[in-house]
Amino acid sequence: MKDEIFGPILPIITIKSIDDAIKFIKERDKPLCLYYFGNCCGKNAKKISNETSSGAFVVNDCVFHVLNDELPFGGVGASGYGKLHGIFGFNSLSNQKSVLLKPAVDFFPYN
């Protein structure tokens, strides 16, 4: 899994339990996306979502999150910084500059 520059595209690894899967994920760099196939509202999906960190967490799909402009796409940690798509990409690639204009304090009385 470390022979390619960006790693494998879609590795399939057999794990015996959800806790073992979470341990496996946490022992490595944070993934660009984490895919879970199962009950989208079940306790396993919630457990993985809550106990891991990744650029995205997708249940029962592995393409549509990339195509959806309403969702940011990007990594966290070693998988990348910044988000792309829609307003997220605009904000990520923009540099907002703060400007504060405050009059100087005049301590002298007026005549």
C-alpha positions in Angstrom: 0.0 0.0 0.0 3.0 2.3 0.0 4.5 1.5 -3.5 2.5 4.2 -5.3 2.9 7.9 -4.9 -0.8 8.4 -4.0 -1.2 4.9 -2.6 -3.8 2.4 -3.9 -6.9 3.7 -5.5 -9.4 1.5 -3.7 -7.8 -1.1 -1.4 -10.1 -3.8 -0.1 -8.8 -5.2 3.2 -10.6 -7.9 5.3 -11.1 -6.9 8.9 -12.8 -9.0 11.6 -14.6 -6.3 13.6 -15.5 -2.6 13.4 -13.1 -1.9 16.3 -10.3 -3.6 14.4 -11.1 -1.5 11.3 -11.0 1.7 13.4 -7.7 0.7 14.9 -6.3 0.0 11.4 -7.4 3.4 10.2 -6.0 5.3 13.2 -2.6 3.6 12.9 -2.1 5.3 9.5 -2.1 8.7 7.9 -5.6 10.2 7.6 -7.3 9.1 4.3 -8.6 11.4 1.7 -11.9 9.6 1.9 -13.2 6.8 4.0 -15.9 4.6 2.5 -18.3 2.4 4.5 -20.7 0.0 3.0 -23.6 -1.0 5.3 -26.6 0.4 7.1 -26.2 4.2 6.6 -28.0 5.0 9.9 -26.7 2.0 11.9 -24.4 2.0 14.9 -21.3 0.9 12.8 -21.5 3.8 10.4 -22.0 6.3 13.3 -19.1 4.7 15.2 -16.7 4.9 12.3 -17.7 8.5 11.4 -17.3 9.6 15.1 -14.1 7.8 15.9 -12.0 8.4 12.7 -10.8 11.4 10.8 -10.6 11.7 7.0 -11.2 14.3 4.3 -14.7 12.8 3.7 -16.8 9.9 5.1 -19.1 8.3 2.5 -21.6 5.5 3.1 -22.6 3.1 0.3 -21.0 5.0 -2.5 -17.5 5.9 -3.7 -18.1 8.4 -6.6 -20.9 10.8 -5.9 -19.2 12.8 -3.2 -16.6 13.9 -5.8 -19.4 15.0 -8.2 -21.4 17.0 -5.7 -20.6 20.7 -5.7 -22.5 21.2 -2.5 -19.9 19.1 -0.6 -16.3 20.1 -0.1 -13.7 17.7 -1.5 -10.2 17.5 -0.1 -8.0 15.9 2.5 -6.9 16.4 6.0 -3.3 16.0 7.3 -1.1 14.0 5.0 -4.0 13.5 2.5 -4.0 17.2 1.6 -5.0 20.6 2.8 -7.8 22.8 1.6 -11.2 21.9 0.0 -12.4 22.1 -3.6 -15.8 22.3 -5.3 -18.2 25.2 -5.3 -17.8 27.9 -2.7 -15.5 25.7 -0.7 -12.9 25.8 -3.5 -13.3 29.5 -4.0 -12.8 30.2 -0.3 -9.8 27.7 -0.1 -8.1 29.4 -3.1 -8.9 33.0 -2.0 -6.9 35.1 0.4 -9.2 37.4 2.4 -7.4 40.5 3.7 -8.7 42.2 6.8 -8.6 46.0 6.8 -9.4 48.0 9.9 -9.6 51.8 9.6 -9.7 53.5 13.0 -9.3 57.3 13.5 -6.5 58.3 15.8 -7.5 59.3 19.3 -7.2 63.1 19.7 -6.3 64.0 23.3 -6.1 67.8 22.8 -9.2 69.8 23.5 -10.6 71.9 20.6 -10.6 75.7 21.0 
